[in-house]
Amino acid sequence: MKLTKLTEHIYYMEHDPETDRPTLGYVKGEKGSFMMDAGNSAAHYNHFIEKLQENHLPTPRYLSITHAHWDHSFGLWATDAATIAGGKTNKELEKMMQWTWDEPSMTKRLETGEETSFSDTHIRKEYPHRSDIKVKTAQISFNGSMTIDLGDVTCILREIVSPHCRDSVVFIIPQDGVIFLGDSYCSVPQGDTWVYDKVLLMAYIDELERIDFRFAIKGHHPPQTKDEIIGELKAEWRKL
Ligand SMILES: [Zn+2]
């Protein structure tokens, strides 16, 4: 996967649907750099670091994740950066640290609905040896929002209501007019289809419209302009 420069300070590596690897992002400031989402494994995280090195970019000083779902958080343990997550995300990760990855445990989580069959399928593809899975919480947690000052550029980490999960955080980089969404714009899998909650989707659209940005980096799709993503989400809402 290639690393693309989106704006003056911001880069991203595109998502890979094969093992459900999400988009990873990077903000380069004069006082250090910030990585957005950790990847679905140490292999995914390290692939991103290799891309940074190829492009003569420093390894991240800070790393934060958009939510606890495995594909965004299971690379956390592999980094030396200071790690940050929303308080709700860290609570989810604490629960997931207790999970075991043998067949009976995985089957049971599917039965109880703790895990979706979509994730189960892709975890098996990303991890031929499931003993390689390590779940870790972030070192620093926040509620509401926090700001990272990288000198010439700042990153605002902010909780947001989302139709995808209860622990969504977005990253806003005002100087570049960019928002990193993770999966906050996504619906949730229900059997073989993906379903939006109508009320949560409208609340999300409302919040997004009030945030000033030019480009949105999406977790599992190419980036879009503000008009494009708002238009797309409103079209989804009208279908409900
Ligand atoms: Zn997710």
Residues whose N, C-alpha, C, O or C-beta is under 5 A from the ligand:
A	BS01	ZN	H69 D183
